Amino acid sequence: MTVRSMGTGTAGDNYAGFRYGVVKSISGNEIVLTKTDAGLDEMFKLNKKTKFIHDGKNSSPDSVKVGDKVWVDAHLDKKTGDSFARKVVSGTSLM
């Protein structure tokens, strides 16, 4: 029997497959996380397709500040080796 998360579990359940960390820096074209689950700083490129969600609502890059805890859904570009953020989720809805 397979049980799917319906969005009512813990943040870890709801964001399985996302990268978790604390924002070390953010600019127009990249976000760097520290204190990640991998234990290393991780950099993700941002582009016009990157979606930002804050407190469960569509937002903008301005909603993310240094020190914020975030979840990042990333895609690895196999040609360049760059990690691109598809979605950056922040705010109290994470808890």
N, CA, C and O atoms as CSV, one atom per row, in Angstrom:
chain,resi,resn,atom,element,x,y,z
A,1,MET,N,N,0.845,-1.174,0.000
A,1,MET,CA,C,0.000,0.000,0.000
A,1,MET,C,C,0.890,1.237,0.000
A,1,MET,O,O,1.836,1.317,0.783
A,2,THR,N,N,0.601,2.193,-0.862
A,2,THR,CA,C,1.357,3.434,-0.958
A,2,THR,C,C,0.536,4.568,-0.371
A,2,THR,O,O,-0.646,4.724,-0.676
A,3,VAL,N,N,1.180,5.355,0.473
A,3,VAL,CA,C,0.505,6.504,1.070
A,3,VAL,C,C,1.166,7.765,0.542
A,3,VAL,O,O,2.386,7.901,0.636
A,4,ARG,N,N,0.403,8.681,-0.004
A,4,ARG,CA,C,0.920,9.948,-0.512
A,4,ARG,C,C,0.656,11.052,0.489
A,4,ARG,O,O,-0.370,11.069,1.168
A,5,SER,N,N,1.602,11.974,0.569
A,5,SER,CA,C,1.412,13.137,1.426
A,5,SER,C,C,0.380,14.061,0.793
A,5,SER,O,O,0.436,14.341,-0.404
A,6,MET,N,N,-0.548,14.524,1.593
A,6,MET,CA,C,-1.587,15.433,1.113
A,6,MET,C,C,-1.332,16.856,1.583
A,6,MET,O,O,-2.250,17.677,1.623
A,7,GLY,N,N,-0.053,17.156,1.946
A,7,GLY,CA,C,0.265,18.506,2.348
A,7,GLY,C,C,-0.025,18.793,3.811
A,7,GLY,O,O,0.034,19.945,4.242
A,8,THR,N,N,-0.338,17.756,4.577
A,8,THR,CA,C,-0.653,17.978,5.982
A,8,THR,C,C,0.416,17.434,6.909
A,8,THR,O,O,0.268,17.513,8.128
A,9,GLY,N,N,1.481,16.890,6.365
A,9,GLY,CA,C,2.559,16.347,7.175
A,9,GLY,C,C,3.528,17.430,7.601
A,9,GLY,O,O,3.213,18.620,7.582
A,10,THR,N,N,4.712,16.990,7.986
A,10,THR,CA,C,5.736,17.949,8.390
A,10,THR,C,C,6.313,18.628,7.162
A,10,THR,O,O,6.090,18.191,6.034
A,11,ALA,N,N,7.055,19.698,7.390
A,11,ALA,CA,C,7.685,20.397,6.269
A,11,ALA,C,C,8.585,19.441,5.495
A,11,ALA,O,O,8.633,19.494,4.266
A,12,GLY,N,N,9.294,18.571,6.198
A,12,GLY,CA,C,10.165,17.608,5.533
A,12,GLY,C,C,9.397,16.690,4.601
A,12,GLY,O,O,9.878,16.355,3.518
A,13,ASP,N,N,8.192,16.277,5.021
A,13,ASP,CA,C,7.353,15.435,4.163
A,13,ASP,C,C,6.854,16.214,2.956
A,13,ASP,O,O,6.873,15.712,1.832
A,14,ASN,N,N,6.406,17.445,3.194
A,14,ASN,CA,C,5.817,18.250,2.128
A,14,ASN,C,C,6.837,18.663,1.077
A,14,ASN,O,O,6.472,18.891,-0.077
A,15,TYR,N,N,8.105,18.763,1.453
A,15,TYR,CA,C,9.134,19.236,0.532
A,15,TYR,C,C,10.192,18.172,0.259
A,15,TYR,O,O,11.364,18.492,0.064
A,16,ALA,N,N,9.782,16.919,0.246
A,16,ALA,CA,C,10.703,15.829,-0.070
A,16,ALA,C,C,11.291,16.082,-1.455
A,16,ALA,O,O,10.564,16.389,-2.399
A,17,GLY,N,N,12.587,15.953,-1.567
A,17,GLY,CA,C,13.262,16.202,-2.840
A,17,GLY,C,C,13.764,17.626,-2.982
A,17,GLY,O,O,14.577,17.901,-3.864
A,18,PHE,N,N,13.302,18.542,-2.137
A,18,PHE,CA,C,13.789,19.916,-2.140
A,18,PHE,C,C,15.073,19.981,-1.317
A,18,PHE,O,O,15.316,19.109,-0.483
A,19,ARG,N,N,15.890,20.997,-1.539
A,19,ARG,CA,C,17.088,21.254,-0.733
A,19,ARG,C,C,16.711,22.263,0.338
A,19,ARG,O,O,16.025,23.245,0.057
A,20,TYR,N,N,17.161,22.022,1.571
A,20,TYR,CA,C,16.844,22.904,2.684
A,20,TYR,C,C,18.097,23.628,3.147
A,20,TYR,O,O,19.184,23.051,3.151
A,21,GLY,N,N,17.952,24.888,3.537
A,21,GLY,CA,C,19.075,25.620,4.094
A,21,GLY,C,C,18.683,27.015,4.520
A,21,GLY,O,O,17.521,27.414,4.446
A,22,VAL,N,N,19.694,27.749,4.970
A,22,VAL,CA,C,19.522,29.132,5.407
A,22,VAL,C,C,20.169,30.029,4.354
A,22,VAL,O,O,21.289,29.769,3.917
A,23,VAL,N,N,19.468,31.079,3.950
A,23,VAL,CA,C,19.970,31.964,2.906
A,23,VAL,C,C,21.236,32.678,3.395
A,23,VAL,O,O,21.217,33.401,4.392
A,24,LYS,N,N,22.317,32.456,2.675
A,24,LYS,CA,C,23.587,33.127,2.960
A,24,LYS,C,C,23.682,34.413,2.143
A,24,LYS,O,O,24.158,35.440,2.628
A,25,SER,N,N,23.217,34.335,0.885
A,25,SER,CA,C,23.168,35.516,0.020
A,25,SER,C,C,22.142,35.270,-1.077
A,25,SER,O,O,21.838,34.132,-1.433
A,26,ILE,N,N,21.619,36.378,-1.603
A,26,ILE,CA,C,20.689,36.299,-2.727
A,26,ILE,C,C,20.904,37.539,-3.586
A,26,ILE,O,O,21.013,38.659,-3.086
A,27,SER,N,N,20.961,37.303,-4.897
A,27,SER,CA,C,21.107,38.408,-5.847
A,27,SER,C,C,20.118,38.166,-6.979
A,27,SER,O,O,19.293,37.256,-6.902
A,28,GLY,N,N,20.197,38.959,-8.004
A,28,GLY,CA,C,19.275,38.825,-9.123
A,28,GLY,C,C,19.393,37.516,-9.875
A,28,GLY,O,O,18.443,37.086,-10.529
A,29,ASN,N,N,20.563,36.871,-9.787
A,29,ASN,CA,C,20.729,35.659,-10.593
A,29,ASN,C,C,21.181,34.428,-9.817
A,29,ASN,O,O,21.426,33.384,-10.419
A,30,GLU,N,N,21.300,34.529,-8.460
A,30,GLU,CA,C,21.650,33.336,-7.700
A,30,GLU,C,C,21.265,33.467,-6.232
A,30,GLU,O,O,21.138,34.563,-5.686
A,31,ILE,N,N,21.085,32.306,-5.623
A,31,ILE,CA,C,20.840,32.223,-4.185
A,31,ILE,C,C,21.834,31.216,-3.628
A,31,ILE,O,O,22.034,30.146,-4.203
A,32,VAL,N,N,22.455,31.564,-2.505
A,32,VAL,CA,C,23.412,30.679,-1.854
A,32,VAL,C,C,22.848,30.317,-0.491
A,32,VAL,O,O,22.470,31.187,0.293
A,33,LEU,N,N,22.796,28.997,-0.218
A,33,LEU,CA,C,22.320,28.509,1.061
A,33,LEU,C,C,23.476,27.988,1.887
A,33,LEU,O,O,24.417,27.397,1.356
A,34,THR,N,N,23.401,28.212,3.188
A,34,THR,CA,C,24.353,27.646,4.128
A,34,THR,C,C,23.553,26.779,5.097
A,34,THR,O,O,22.323,26.811,5.088
A,35,LYS,N,N,24.234,26.020,5.918
A,35,LYS,CA,C,23.575,25.116,6.877
A,35,LYS,C,C,22.592,24.200,6.163
A,35,LYS,O,O,21.492,23.950,6.654
A,36,THR,N,N,22.996,23.705,5.006
A,36,THR,CA,C,22.133,22.836,4.219
A,36,THR,C,C,22.120,21.437,4.796
A,36,THR,O,O,22.931,21.098,5.657
A,37,ASP,N,N,21.185,20.620,4.310
A,37,ASP,CA,C,21.137,19.236,4.753
A,37,ASP,C,C,22.362,18.460,4.285
A,37,ASP,O,O,22.671,17.408,4.844
A,38,ALA,N,N,23.070,18.961,3.265
A,38,ALA,CA,C,24.309,18.330,2.800
A,38,ALA,C,C,25.510,18.759,3.639
A,38,ALA,O,O,26.580,18.156,3.550
A,39,GLY,N,N,25.332,19.811,4.460
A,39,GLY,CA,C,26.416,20.287,5.308
A,39,GLY,C,C,27.370,21.250,4.629
A,39,GLY,O,O,28.350,21.684,5.236
A,40,LEU,N,N,27.099,21.588,3.384
A,40,LEU,CA,C,27.948,22.497,2.618
A,40,LEU,C,C,27.122,23.660,2.096
A,40,LEU,O,O,25.901,23.557,1.974
A,41,ASP,N,N,27.791,24.772,1.788
A,41,ASP,CA,C,27.089,25.856,1.103
A,41,ASP,C,C,26.699,25.365,-0.286
A,41,ASP,O,O,27.462,24.647,-0.932
A,42,GLU,N,N,25.518,25.748,-0.741
A,42,GLU,CA,C,25.051,25.365,-2.070
A,42,GLU,C,C,24.545,26.596,-2.801
A,42,GLU,O,O,23.846,27.429,-2.225
A,43,MET,N,N,24.908,26.704,-4.085
A,43,MET,CA,C,24.512,27.834,-4.910
A,43,MET,C,C,23.528,27.347,-5.975
A,43,MET,O,O,23.730,26.308,-6.604
A,44,PHE,N,N,22.468,28.116,-6.158
A,44,PHE,CA,C,21.467,27.820,-7.176
A,44,PHE,C,C,21.280,29.048,-8.034
A,44,PHE,O,O,21.160,30.159,-7.518
A,45,LYS,N,N,21.255,28.859,-9.332
A,45,LYS,CA,C,21.013,29.963,-10.252
A,45,LYS,C,C,19.511,30.255,-10.277
A,45,LYS,O,O,18.682,29.349,-10.193
A,46,LEU,N,N,19.190,31.527,-10.394
A,46,LEU,CA,C,17.809,31.979,-10.519
A,46,LEU,C,C,17.591,32.477,-11.942
A,46,LEU,O,O,18.508,33.020,-12.559
A,47,ASN,N,N,16.389,32.297,-12.461
A,47,ASN,CA,C,16.053,32.848,-13.776
A,47,ASN,C,C,14.589,33.271,-13.774
A,47,ASN,O,O,13.917,33.195,-12.746
A,48,LYS,N,N,14.110,33.705,-14.902
A,48,LYS,CA,C,12.733,34.233,-14.960
A,48,LYS,C,C,11.684,33.149,-14.707
A,48,LYS,O,O,10.528,33.469,-14.431
A,49,LYS,N,N,12.064,31.887,-14.795
A,49,LYS,CA,C,11.127,30.799,-14.528
A,49,LYS,C,C,11.076,30.410,-13.059
A,49,LYS,O,O,10.180,29.669,-12.655
A,50,THR,N,N,12.023,30.894,-12.241
A,50,THR,CA,C,12.046,30.561,-10.817
A,50,THR,C,C,10.810,31.139,-10.133
A,50,THR,O,O,10.524,32.331,-10.251
A,51,LYS,N,N,10.080,30.282,-9.415
A,51,LYS,CA,C,8.887,30.725,-8.678
A,51,LYS,C,C,9.263,30.906,-7.215
A,51,LYS,O,O,10.026,30.117,-6.657
A,52,PHE,N,N,8.724,31.947,-6.601
A,52,PHE,CA,C,8.940,32.221,-5.191
A,52,PHE,C,C,7.603,32.100,-4.468
A,52,PHE,O,O,6.605,32.689,-4.882
A,53,ILE,N,N,7.596,31.333,-3.386
A,53,ILE,CA,C,6.407,31.135,-2.569
A,53,ILE,C,C,6.765,31.572,-1.150
A,53,ILE,O,O,7.728,31.073,-0.568
A,54,HIS,N,N,5.994,32.499,-0.598
A,54,HIS,CA,C,6.213,32.963,0.775
A,54,HIS,C,C,4.888,32.866,1.522
A,54,HIS,O,O,3.872,33.398,1.074
A,55,ASP,N,N,4.906,32.183,2.666
A,55,ASP,CA,C,3.696,31.968,3.465
A,55,ASP,C,C,2.570,31.360,2.634
A,55,ASP,O,O,1.402,31.710,2.802
A,56,GLY,N,N,2.937,30.444,1.733
A,56,GLY,CA,C,1.948,29.724,0.945
A,56,GLY,C,C,1.378,30.464,-0.244
A,56,GLY,O,O,0.480,29.957,-0.915
A,57,LYS,N,N,1.890,31.672,-0.521
A,57,LYS,CA,C,1.360,32.471,-1.629
A,57,LYS,C,C,2.471,32.830,-2.608
A,57,LYS,O,O,3.636,32.937,-2.225
A,58,ASN,N,N,2.103,33.016,-3.877
A,58,ASN,CA,C,3.084,33.464,-4.862
A,58,ASN,C,C,3.712,34.759,-4.392
A,58,ASN,O,O,3.034,35.628,-3.845
A,59,SER,N,N,5.007,34.882,-4.607
A,59,SER,CA,C,5.732,36.035,-4.111
A,59,SER,C,C,6.792,36.440,-5.125
A,59,SER,O,O,6.685,36.124,-6.310
A,60,SER,N,N,7.817,37.143,-4.649
A,60,SER,CA,C,8.899,37.620,-5.506
A,60,SER,C,C,10.224,37.385,-4.795
A,60,SER,O,O,10.240,37.053,-3.610
A,61,PRO,N,N,11.325,37.554,-5.500
A,61,PRO,CA,C,12.637,37.391,-4.854
A,61,PRO,C,C,12.827,38.332,-3.667
A,61,PRO,O,O,13.595,38.027,-2.754
A,62,ASP,N,N,12.137,39.471,-3.672
A,62,ASP,CA,C,12.251,40.434,-2.569
A,62,ASP,C,C,11.761,39.873,-1.237
A,62,ASP,O,O,12.113,40.397,-0.180
A,63,SER,N,N,10.956,38.817,-1.273
A,63,SER,CA,C,10.422,38.237,-0.035
A,63,SER,C,C,11.467,37.399,0.702
A,63,SER,O,O,11.270,37.048,1.865
A,64,VAL,N,N,12.574,37.078,0.032
A,64,VAL,CA,C,13.616,36.237,0.621
A,64,VAL,C,C,14.767,37.112,1.098
A,64,VAL,O,O,15.310,37.918,0.343
A,65,LYS,N,N,15.127,36.939,2.362
A,65,LYS,CA,C,16.185,37.738,2.983
A,65,LYS,C,C,17.293,36.827,3.516
A,65,LYS,O,O,17.062,35.652,3.803
A,66,VAL,N,N,18.494,37.385,3.644
A,66,VAL,CA,C,19.600,36.660,4.261
A,66,VAL,C,C,19.162,36.231,5.662
A,66,VAL,O,O,18.607,37.029,6.418
A,67,GLY,N,N,19.414,34.977,5.998
A,67,GLY,CA,C,19.027,34.431,7.295
A,67,GLY,C,C,17.725,33.651,7.273
A,67,GLY,O,O,17.428,32.927,8.223
A,68,ASP,N,N,16.931,33.786,6.193
A,68,ASP,CA,C,15.672,33.047,6.076
A,68,ASP,C,C,15.949,31.561,5.872
A,68,ASP,O,O,16.918,31.182,5.214
A,69,LYS,N,N,15.089,30.729,6.443
A,69,LYS,CA,C,15.118,29.290,6.190
A,69,LYS,C,C,14.255,29.057,4.954
A,69,LYS,O,O,13.126,29.542,4.880
A,70,VAL,N,N,14.785,28.315,3.986
A,70,VAL,CA,C,14.057,28.089,2.734
A,70,VAL,C,C,14.197,26.648,2.266
A,70,VAL,O,O,15.102,25.922,2.677
A,71,TRP,N,N,13.286,26.262,1.405
A,71,TRP,CA,C,13.327,24.999,0.678
A,71,TRP,C,C,13.461,25.360,-0.802
A,71,TRP,O,O,12.742,26.229,-1.296
A,72,VAL,N,N,14.372,24.702,-1.506
A,72,VAL,CA,C,14.603,24.985,-2.924
A,72,VAL,C,C,14.399,23.713,-3.742
A,72,VAL,O,O,15.022,22.683,-3.482
A,73,ASP,N,N,13.525,23.801,-4.720
A,73,ASP,CA,C,13.351,22.735,-5.706
A,73,ASP,C,C,14.304,23.066,-6.840
A,73,ASP,O,O,14.118,24.059,-7.542
A,74,ALA,N,N,15.325,22.236,-7.021
A,74,ALA,CA,C,16.374,22.551,-7.994
A,74,ALA,C,C,16.450,21.511,-9.100
A,74,ALA,O,O,16.068,20.353,-8.930
A,75,HIS,N,N,16.947,21.960,-10.219
A,75,HIS,CA,C,17.169,21.114,-11.395
A,75,HIS,C,C,18.631,21.238,-11.795
A,75,HIS,O,O,19.145,22.348,-11.933
A,76,LEU,N,N,19.299,20.114,-11.980
A,76,LEU,CA,C,20.695,20.114,-12.403
A,76,LEU,C,C,20.776,20.084,-13.920
A,76,LEU,O,O,20.261,19.166,-14.558
A,77,ASP,N,N,21.425,21.089,-14.496
A,77,ASP,CA,C,21.653,21.129,-15.939
A,77,ASP,C,C,22.838,20.215,-16.228
A,77,ASP,O,O,23.969,20.521,-15.849
A,78,LYS,N,N,22.583,19.106,-16.892
A,78,LYS,CA,C,23.638,18.110,-17.141
A,78,LYS,C,C,24.726,18.619,-18.072
A,78,LYS,O,O,25.860,18.144,-18.013
A,79,LYS,N,N,24.400,19.572,-18.927
A,79,LYS,CA,C,25.399,20.111,-19.858
A,79,LYS,C,C,26.382,21.034,-19.155
A,79,LYS,O,O,27.586,20.967,-19.399
A,80,THR,N,N,25.867,21.899,-18.278
A,80,THR,CA,C,26.733,22.895,-17.630
A,80,THR,C,C,27.120,22.523,-16.204
A,80,THR,O,O,28.107,23.036,-15.676
A,81,GLY,N,N,26.347,21.631,-15.574
A,81,GLY,CA,C,26.590,21.273,-14.182
A,81,GLY,C,C,26.007,22.261,-13.193
A,81,GLY,O,O,26.188,22.109,-11.985
A,82,ASP,N,N,25.299,23.286,-13.694
A,82,ASP,CA,C,24.692,24.301,-12.830
A,82,ASP,C,C,23.382,23.785,-12.241
A,82,ASP,O,O,22.637,23.050,-12.891
A,83,SER,N,N,23.120,24.183,-11.003
A,83,SER,CA,C,21.835,23.897,-10.364
A,83,SER,C,C,20.948,25.121,-10.494
A,83,SER,O,O,21.322,26.214,-10.069
A,84,PHE,N,N,19.774,24.939,-11.081
A,84,PHE,CA,C,18.813,26.019,-11.255
A,84,PHE,C,C,17.660,25.835,-10.283
A,84,PHE,O,O,17.108,24.740,-10.169
A,85,ALA,N,N,17.294,26.901,-9.584
A,85,ALA,CA,C,16.161,26.863,-8.661
A,85,ALA,C,C,14.870,26.987,-9.461
A,85,ALA,O,O,14.657,27.984,-10.151
A,86,ARG,N,N,14.019,25.984,-9.370
A,86,ARG,CA,C,12.704,26.050,-10.002
A,86,ARG,C,C,11.714,26.745,-9.074
A,86,ARG,O,O,10.835,27.483,-9.518
A,87,LYS,N,N,11.877,26.489,-7.762
A,87,LYS,CA,C,10.963,27.058,-6.768
A,87,LYS,C,C,11.727,27.309,-5.481
A,87,LYS,O,O,12.523,26.474,-5.053
A,88,VAL,N,N,11.484,28.466,-4.860
A,88,VAL,CA,C,12.063,28.821,-3.567
A,88,VAL,C,C,10.894,29.085,-2.623
A,88,VAL,O,O,10.083,29.981,-2.861
A,89,VAL,N,N,10.814,28.294,-1.544
A,89,VAL,CA,C,9.687,28.367,-0.610
A,89,VAL,C,C,10.196,28.859,0.736
A,89,VAL,O,O,11.160,28.320,1.279
A,90,SER,N,N,9.531,29.901,1.280
A,90,SER,CA,C,9.934,30.473,2.566
A,90,SER,C,C,8.711,30.861,3.381
A,90,SER,O,O,7.581,30.798,2.896
A,91,GLY,N,N,8.949,31.263,4.621
A,91,GLY,CA,C,7.869,31.790,5.460
A,91,GLY,C,C,7.380,30.830,6.512
A,91,GLY,O,O,7.899,29.725,6.669
A,92,THR,N,N,6.371,31.274,7.228
A,92,THR,CA,C,5.845,30.494,8.353
A,92,THR,C,C,5.108,29.242,7.913
A,92,THR,O,O,4.895,28.348,8.732
A,93,SER,N,N,4.717,29.143,6.671
A,93,SER,CA,C,4.010,27.942,6.193
A,93,SER,C,C,4.913,26.722,6.177
A,93,SER,O,O,4.446,25.598,5.994
A,94,LEU,N,N,6.225,26.946,6.372
A,94,LEU,CA,C,7.163,25.823,6.382
A,94,LEU,C,C,7.076,25.024,7.669
A,94,LEU,O,O,7.447,23.851,7.688
A,95,MET,N,N,6.606,25.617,8.717
A,95,MET,CA,C,6.651,24.963,10.023
A,95,MET,C,C,5.449,24.098,10.279
A,95,MET,O,O,5.347,23.481,11.340
